[in-house]
Amino acid sequence: MKDSSGLRLTSLLSVSAAHVRVGRVLSIVVLGALLGILSQTLLARTLPKPEVGVISLLLGALPLLSSLSLLGQDLATVRFLSRTESGGSDVRSHVRRVLLLVLPLGAAVGLVGARFYSLAGIAALAAVVLVISQNSIAVTTSIPRARHRYERAMIGRWLPQIATGVGLAVLFTLRLITFDTALITIIIAFASTALVYTVWQLRAVDSGAEPVPTSVMREGLFFFGIAVSFSVMVALDKVVIGKMLPYADLAVYATIFAVMKGFDFIFYSITFVLMPRVGAMETVSLKRLNASIAIVALVVATLYLLLGDDVVRLLFAGRYDQGLYLIAPFALSGILKLFYSVPSSIIGGRLPRAALRDFLWFNLAGIAVNVALDIVLIRAMGLLGAAVATAIAWGIRVAGGYVVIARHRAHLGPAGEGPEAL
């Protein structure tokens, strides 16, 4: 029998190391987030609200447009590689096949998105370039993420936004920010960083003798449905607002939301590390995971409720004070999103394909509910209706995730519990 004190020490060391990795990833996210807030601030201070609304629409719809053309191949690659030994598979050929599939699809989806919103000229070009760049980054960052090089992968994810923030800051300093120069800067930032990172990863990736099974690409379709529904959750409110309300209202909504994205940054940091990691655990403790999430959610929500009004006034010089009432419902959505990180990571990284299928069908049904809530509540309550609809949809999504876990609880380990939290 193994020494129990030794097992406890090993577990504590494992938990500590995992939290350190999450902290490092979060620091990268915070850097990118600060530059993202800087970008929104510079645009909001310089351009008319309708022009800020167009740029907010492009960036806000990007996760959804990218997910529609990625077909879940980024997450399927993470799931496969995190379960295989490094050096054995021909990952380079697999990644090239995936890129040949998702990049043309990205261009097509970008064009459709531009046409849907009647965008022309440089705005339409931006829609295409941003989706292609986002797809390339998403696929190539899946390699270091699956190999537990989380920091390298997260840097790749944020490079376009970091470059955008730096570029807009330079334009602002030189007093050269206009609608066209801002879009040109965003296009160059996304395209150049995506190209450099993709070439770097393709040169460094494994090119072993074993081909990656084609079933990995088919498995991506499960992740595709889940990712699309997630992107709908993130972007649908802005997408519907863009069709139902003036762009000036969208600018208010997107600006307040940008300040509230601290919840998103923590969520992405946790899931970025947790999904590849849970597959290697002996057991997974839902109680400890949820307790950790509850502490983080309480602290972050309290800070936003106490200081959010002052932050918005400070950043935007009173121009967006009419949207301060959105902070409370955004905070509720953020709390629910943090709790969602647990079931989504466990289902995607550990549970069998049947659980992915169950989660897929649940989330596809949830899309219809989410659309209906947005349309009905925006008509009735305006921007507040969009925020309330999003909070309700996140609550439904969290509950569904735990229903799926309950059906496959045996795969968590003995009695679904264990000493490891992360």
C-alpha positions as CSV (number, residue, x, y, z in Angstrom):
1,M,0.0,0.0,0.0
2,K,1.3,3.5,-0.9
3,D,2.1,5.9,2.0
4,S,-0.9,8.2,2.4
5,S,1.1,11.1,3.6
6,G,3.3,10.8,0.5
7,L,0.2,10.8,-1.7
8,R,-1.1,13.9,0.0
9,L,2.2,15.7,-0.4
10,T,2.2,14.8,-4.1
11,S,-1.3,16.1,-4.6
12,L,-0.6,19.4,-2.9
13,L,2.5,19.9,-5.0
14,S,0.4,19.1,-8.1
15,V,-2.3,21.5,-7.1
16,S,0.2,24.2,-6.3
17,A,2.0,23.8,-9.7
18,A,-1.3,23.9,-11.6
19,H,-2.4,27.1,-9.9
20,V,1.0,28.7,-10.7
21,R,0.4,27.8,-14.4
22,V,-3.1,29.3,-14.3
23,G,-1.5,32.4,-12.7
24,R,1.1,32.7,-15.5
25,V,-1.5,32.3,-18.2
26,L,-3.7,34.9,-16.4
27,S,-0.9,37.4,-16.4
28,I,-0.6,37.1,-20.2
29,V,-4.3,37.5,-20.5
30,V,-4.3,40.6,-18.2
31,L,-1.6,42.2,-20.4
32,G,-3.6,41.6,-23.5
33,A,-6.8,42.7,-21.7
34,L,-5.3,45.9,-20.6
35,L,-4.2,46.7,-24.2
36,G,-7.7,45.7,-25.3
37,I,-9.3,48.1,-22.9
38,L,-6.8,50.7,-24.0
39,S,-7.9,50.2,-27.6
40,Q,-11.6,50.6,-26.7
41,T,-10.8,53.6,-24.7
42,L,-8.8,55.3,-27.4
43,L,-11.5,54.6,-30.0
44,A,-14.3,55.7,-27.7
45,R,-12.5,59.0,-26.9
46,T,-11.6,59.8,-30.5
47,L,-14.2,58.5,-32.9
48,P,-18.0,59.1,-33.2
49,K,-20.1,56.5,-31.5
50,P,-21.5,55.0,-34.8
51,E,-17.9,54.4,-36.0
52,V,-17.0,52.9,-32.6
53,G,-20.0,50.7,-33.0
54,V,-18.9,49.3,-36.3
55,I,-15.4,48.4,-35.0
56,S,-17.0,46.9,-31.9
57,L,-19.3,44.9,-34.1
58,L,-16.3,43.5,-36.1
59,L,-14.3,42.5,-33.0
60,G,-17.4,41.4,-31.0
61,A,-18.7,39.1,-33.8
62,L,-15.2,37.7,-34.5
63,P,-15.4,34.7,-32.0
64,L,-18.7,33.6,-33.6
65,L,-17.5,34.0,-37.2
66,S,-14.3,32.1,-36.4
67,S,-16.1,29.3,-34.6
68,L,-18.4,28.8,-37.6
69,S,-15.4,28.2,-39.8
70,L,-13.1,26.3,-37.4
71,L,-15.4,23.3,-37.3
72,G,-14.0,22.5,-33.8
73,Q,-10.6,21.4,-35.2
74,D,-8.6,23.4,-32.7
75,L,-10.2,21.7,-29.7
76,A,-10.2,18.3,-31.3
77,T,-6.5,18.7,-31.8
78,V,-6.0,19.7,-28.1
79,R,-8.0,16.6,-27.0
80,F,-6.0,14.2,-29.1
81,L,-2.5,15.6,-28.5
82,S,-3.0,15.9,-24.7
83,R,-3.5,12.1,-24.6
84,T,-0.5,11.1,-26.8
85,E,3.2,11.1,-26.4
86,S,5.2,13.9,-28.0
87,G,7.2,13.0,-31.1
88,G,5.2,9.9,-32.3
89,S,2.6,11.5,-34.5
90,D,2.9,13.5,-37.7
91,V,1.2,16.6,-36.2
92,R,2.7,18.9,-38.8
93,S,0.8,17.2,-41.6
94,H,-2.4,17.2,-39.6
95,V,-2.2,20.9,-38.8
96,R,-1.5,21.7,-42.5
97,R,-4.7,19.7,-43.5
98,V,-6.7,21.5,-40.9
99,L,-5.4,24.9,-42.1
100,L,-6.2,24.1,-45.7
101,L,-9.8,23.4,-44.5
102,V,-10.5,26.3,-42.1
103,L,-8.7,29.2,-43.8
104,P,-10.8,29.3,-47.0
105,L,-13.9,28.7,-44.9
106,G,-12.9,31.7,-42.7
107,A,-12.6,33.9,-45.8
108,A,-16.1,32.8,-46.9
109,V,-17.7,33.3,-43.5
110,G,-16.0,36.7,-43.2
111,L,-17.5,37.8,-46.6
112,V,-21.0,36.5,-45.5
113,G,-20.7,38.4,-42.2
114,A,-19.7,41.6,-44.0
115,R,-22.6,41.3,-46.4
116,F,-25.1,40.5,-43.6
117,Y,-24.2,43.8,-41.9
118,S,-23.9,45.8,-45.1
119,L,-20.2,46.5,-44.5
120,A,-18.2,47.6,-47.6
121,G,-14.7,48.7,-48.4
122,I,-12.1,48.5,-45.7
123,A,-14.7,47.3,-43.1
124,A,-15.5,44.3,-45.3
125,L,-11.8,43.6,-45.8
126,A,-11.3,43.7,-42.1
127,A,-14.0,41.1,-41.5
128,V,-12.3,38.7,-43.9
129,V,-8.8,39.2,-42.6
130,L,-9.7,39.0,-39.0
131,V,-11.5,35.7,-39.4
132,I,-8.7,34.1,-41.4
133,S,-6.1,35.3,-38.9
134,Q,-8.2,34.2,-35.9
135,N,-8.6,30.7,-37.4
136,S,-4.9,30.3,-38.1
137,I,-4.0,31.4,-34.5
138,A,-6.6,29.1,-33.0
139,V,-5.3,26.0,-34.8
140,T,-1.6,26.6,-34.2
141,T,-1.9,27.5,-30.6
142,S,-3.6,24.1,-29.9
143,I,-0.2,22.4,-30.3
144,P,1.6,24.0,-27.4
145,R,-1.6,24.0,-25.3
146,A,-2.0,20.3,-25.7
147,R,1.7,19.8,-24.7
148,H,1.1,21.8,-21.5
149,R,3.1,24.8,-22.8
150,Y,0.2,27.0,-21.8
151,E,2.1,30.3,-21.7
152,R,3.4,29.9,-25.2
153,A,-0.1,29.1,-26.5
154,M,-1.7,32.0,-24.6
155,I,0.8,34.5,-25.9
156,G,-0.1,33.3,-29.4
157,R,-3.8,33.8,-28.7
158,W,-3.3,37.4,-27.6
159,L,-0.7,38.5,-30.0
160,P,-3.2,40.2,-32.5
161,Q,-4.9,42.1,-29.7
162,I,-1.6,43.2,-28.2
163,A,-0.3,44.4,-31.5
164,T,-3.6,46.2,-32.1
165,G,-3.4,48.0,-28.8
166,V,0.2,49.1,-29.5
167,G,-0.7,50.3,-33.0
168,L,-3.7,52.3,-31.8
169,A,-1.6,53.9,-29.0
170,V,0.9,55.0,-31.6
171,L,-1.8,56.5,-33.8
172,F,-3.4,58.3,-30.8
173,T,0.0,59.8,-29.8
174,L,0.5,61.0,-33.4
175,R,-3.1,62.2,-33.5
176,L,-3.8,60.1,-36.6
177,I,-6.7,58.0,-35.4
178,T,-9.6,58.0,-37.9
179,F,-12.0,55.3,-38.8
180,D,-9.9,54.1,-41.8
181,T,-6.5,54.3,-40.0
182,A,-7.9,52.4,-37.0
183,L,-9.2,49.6,-39.3
184,I,-5.9,49.4,-41.3
185,T,-4.0,49.1,-38.0
186,I,-6.3,46.3,-36.8
187,I,-5.9,44.5,-40.2
188,I,-2.1,44.7,-40.1
189,A,-1.9,43.7,-36.4
190,F,-4.0,40.5,-36.9
191,A,-2.5,39.4,-40.3
192,S,1.1,39.9,-39.4
193,T,1.0,38.3,-35.9
194,A,-1.0,35.3,-37.3
195,L,1.5,34.7,-40.1
196,V,4.5,34.9,-37.8
197,Y,3.1,32.6,-35.1
198,T,1.8,30.1,-37.6
199,V,5.1,29.8,-39.4
200,W,6.9,29.4,-36.1
201,Q,4.7,26.6,-34.8
202,L,4.7,24.7,-38.1
203,R,8.5,24.6,-38.0
204,A,8.6,23.5,-34.4
205,V,5.8,20.9,-34.4
206,D,6.3,17.1,-34.4
207,S,6.6,15.3,-37.7
208,G,6.7,11.7,-36.5
209,A,5.9,8.5,-38.5
210,E,2.4,7.9,-37.2
211,P,-0.3,9.8,-39.0
212,V,-2.9,11.5,-36.9
213,P,-6.2,9.5,-37.2
214,T,-8.8,11.1,-39.5
215,S,-11.3,10.4,-36.7
216,V,-9.8,13.4,-34.9
217,M,-11.1,15.7,-37.5
218,R,-14.5,14.0,-37.4
219,E,-14.5,14.4,-33.6
220,G,-14.0,18.1,-34.2
221,L,-17.6,18.3,-35.3
222,F,-18.8,17.7,-31.7
223,F,-16.6,20.5,-30.5
224,F,-17.8,22.6,-33.5
225,G,-21.4,22.5,-32.2
226,I,-20.3,23.3,-28.7
227,A,-17.9,26.1,-29.7
228,V,-20.6,27.7,-32.0
229,S,-23.1,27.7,-29.1
230,F,-20.4,29.2,-26.8
231,S,-19.6,31.9,-29.3
232,V,-23.3,32.6,-29.7
233,M,-23.4,33.1,-25.9
234,V,-20.4,35.5,-26.1
235,A,-21.4,37.5,-29.3
236,L,-25.1,37.1,-29.8
237,D,-26.2,40.0,-27.6
238,K,-23.9,42.4,-29.7
239,V,-25.0,40.8,-33.0
240,V,-28.7,41.2,-32.2
241,I,-28.2,44.7,-30.8
242,G,-26.4,45.6,-34.1
243,K,-29.6,44.6,-36.0
244,M,-32.2,45.9,-33.6
245,L,-30.8,49.1,-32.1
246,P,-28.6,52.0,-33.4
247,Y,-24.9,51.5,-33.5
248,A,-24.6,54.2,-30.8
249,D,-26.4,51.9,-28.4
250,L,-24.1,49.1,-29.4
251,A,-21.1,51.3,-28.6
252,V,-22.5,51.9,-25.1
253,Y,-23.1,48.1,-24.5
254,A,-19.7,47.1,-25.9
255,T,-17.8,49.7,-24.0
256,I,-19.3,48.7,-20.6
257,F,-18.8,45.0,-21.5
258,A,-15.1,45.7,-22.3
259,V,-14.7,47.0,-18.7
260,M,-16.4,43.8,-17.3
261,K,-14.2,41.4,-19.2
262,G,-12.2,40.5,-16.1
263,F,-14.5,37.5,-15.7
264,D,-13.8,36.4,-19.2
265,F,-10.0,36.6,-18.7
266,I,-10.1,34.5,-15.6
267,F,-12.5,32.0,-17.3
268,Y,-10.2,31.6,-20.3
269,S,-7.1,31.2,-18.1
270,I,-8.8,28.4,-16.1
271,T,-10.2,26.5,-19.0
272,F,-7.0,26.9,-21.0
273,V,-5.1,24.9,-18.4
274,L,-7.9,22.7,-17.0
275,M,-9.1,21.1,-20.2
276,P,-5.8,19.5,-21.3
277,R,-5.0,18.7,-17.6
278,V,-8.1,16.8,-16.5
279,G,-7.5,14.0,-18.9
280,A,-4.2,13.1,-17.1
281,M,-5.7,13.2,-13.6
282,E,-6.4,10.0,-11.6
283,T,-9.5,11.6,-10.1
284,V,-11.3,14.9,-10.4
285,S,-12.8,16.7,-7.3
286,L,-15.9,18.6,-8.3
287,K,-16.3,20.0,-4.8
288,R,-12.8,21.5,-4.6
289,L,-13.0,22.9,-8.1
290,N,-16.4,24.6,-7.4
291,A,-15.1,25.9,-4.0
292,S,-12.1,27.5,-5.8
293,I,-14.4,29.0,-8.4
294,A,-16.8,30.4,-5.8
295,I,-14.0,32.2,-3.9
296,V,-12.7,33.8,-7.1
297,A,-16.2,34.7,-8.3
298,L,-17.1,36.4,-5.0
299,V,-13.9,38.5,-5.0
300,V,-14.2,39.6,-8.6
301,A,-17.9,40.4,-8.5
302,T,-17.5,42.4,-5.3
303,L,-14.7,44.5,-6.8
304,Y,-16.8,45.2,-9.9
305,L,-19.9,46.2,-7.9
306,L,-18.0,48.5,-5.7
307,L,-15.6,50.1,-8.2
308,G,-17.2,49.5,-11.6
309,D,-19.0,52.9,-11.8
310,D,-15.8,54.8,-11.0
311,V,-13.7,52.9,-13.5
312,V,-16.1,53.6,-16.3
313,R,-16.2,57.3,-15.4
314,L,-12.4,57.5,-15.2
315,L,-11.8,55.7,-18.5
316,F,-14.4,57.3,-20.6
317,A,-14.7,60.8,-19.1
318,G,-18.4,60.4,-18.5
319,R,-19.3,59.7,-22.1
320,Y,-20.7,56.3,-21.3
321,D,-22.3,56.8,-17.9
322,Q,-25.7,56.0,-19.3
323,G,-24.6,52.3,-19.4
324,L,-23.6,52.0,-15.7
325,Y,-26.8,50.0,-14.9
326,L,-25.4,47.2,-17.1
327,I,-22.6,46.4,-14.6
328,A,-24.8,44.3,-12.2
329,P,-26.3,41.9,-14.8
330,F,-22.9,41.6,-16.5
331,A,-21.4,40.6,-13.1
332,L,-24.1,37.9,-12.7
333,S,-23.2,36.5,-16.2
334,G,-19.5,36.6,-15.2
335,I,-20.1,34.5,-12.1
336,L,-22.1,31.9,-14.0
337,K,-19.4,31.8,-16.7
338,L,-16.7,31.1,-14.1
339,F,-18.7,28.1,-12.8
340,Y,-19.2,26.9,-16.4
341,S,-15.5,26.5,-16.7
342,V,-15.6,23.3,-14.6
343,P,-18.2,21.2,-16.6
344,S,-17.0,22.5,-20.0
345,S,-13.3,21.5,-19.3
346,I,-14.2,18.1,-17.8
347,I,-16.5,17.2,-20.7
348,G,-14.1,18.3,-23.4
349,G,-10.9,17.0,-21.9
350,R,-11.9,13.8,-19.9
351,L,-15.3,12.4,-20.6
352,P,-16.0,9.9,-23.4
353,R,-17.4,10.9,-26.9
354,A,-20.9,10.1,-25.7
355,A,-20.7,12.9,-23.2
356,L,-19.5,15.3,-26.0
357,R,-22.5,14.2,-28.0
358,D,-24.9,14.8,-25.1
359,F,-23.4,18.2,-24.4
360,L,-23.6,19.1,-28.1
361,W,-27.3,18.4,-28.4
362,F,-28.0,20.4,-25.2
363,N,-26.0,23.4,-26.4
364,L,-27.6,23.3,-29.9
365,A,-31.0,23.5,-28.3
366,G,-29.7,26.3,-26.1
367,I,-28.9,28.4,-29.1
368,A,-32.6,28.7,-30.0
369,V,-33.4,29.6,-26.4
370,N,-30.7,32.2,-26.4
371,V,-31.8,33.8,-29.6
372,A,-35.4,34.0,-28.4
373,L,-34.5,35.5,-25.1
374,D,-32.4,38.2,-26.8
375,I,-35.0,39.2,-29.3
376,V,-37.9,39.3,-26.8
377,L,-36.0,41.0,-23.9
378,I,-34.2,43.6,-26.2
379,R,-37.6,44.6,-27.6
380,A,-39.0,44.9,-24.1
381,M,-36.1,46.4,-22.1
382,G,-33.5,47.6,-24.6
383,L,-29.8,47.1,-23.6
384,L,-30.8,45.8,-20.1
385,G,-32.8,43.1,-21.8
386,A,-29.8,41.9,-23.7
387,A,-27.7,41.7,-20.5
388,V,-30.5,39.9,-18.6
389,A,-31.0,37.4,-21.5
390,T,-27.3,36.6,-21.4
391,A,-27.3,35.9,-17.7
392,I,-30.3,33.6,-18.0
393,A,-28.7,31.7,-20.9
394,W,-25.5,31.2,-18.9
395,G,-27.5,29.8,-16.0
396,I,-29.1,27.3,-18.3
397,R,-25.7,26.3,-19.8
398,V,-24.1,25.7,-16.4
399,A,-27.0,23.5,-15.3
400,G,-26.8,21.5,-18.5
401,G,-23.1,20.9,-18.1
402,Y,-23.6,19.4,-14.7
403,V,-26.4,17.2,-16.0
404,V,-24.0,15.7,-18.5
405,I,-21.3,15.2,-15.9
406,A,-23.9,13.4,-13.6
407,R,-24.7,11.0,-16.4
408,H,-21.0,10.1,-16.9
409,R,-19.8,10.5,-13.3
410,A,-17.9,7.2,-13.2
411,H,-15.2,8.7,-15.5
412,L,-14.3,11.3,-12.8
413,G,-12.6,8.6,-10.6
414,P,-13.6,6.8,-7.4
415,A,-17.0,8.2,-6.4
416,G,-16.3,11.2,-8.6
417,E,-13.9,12.6,-6.0
418,G,-10.2,12.8,-5.3
419,P,-7.5,14.9,-3.9
420,E,-6.7,17.0,-7.0
421,A,-8.4,20.3,-7.7
422,L,-6.6,21.4,-10.8
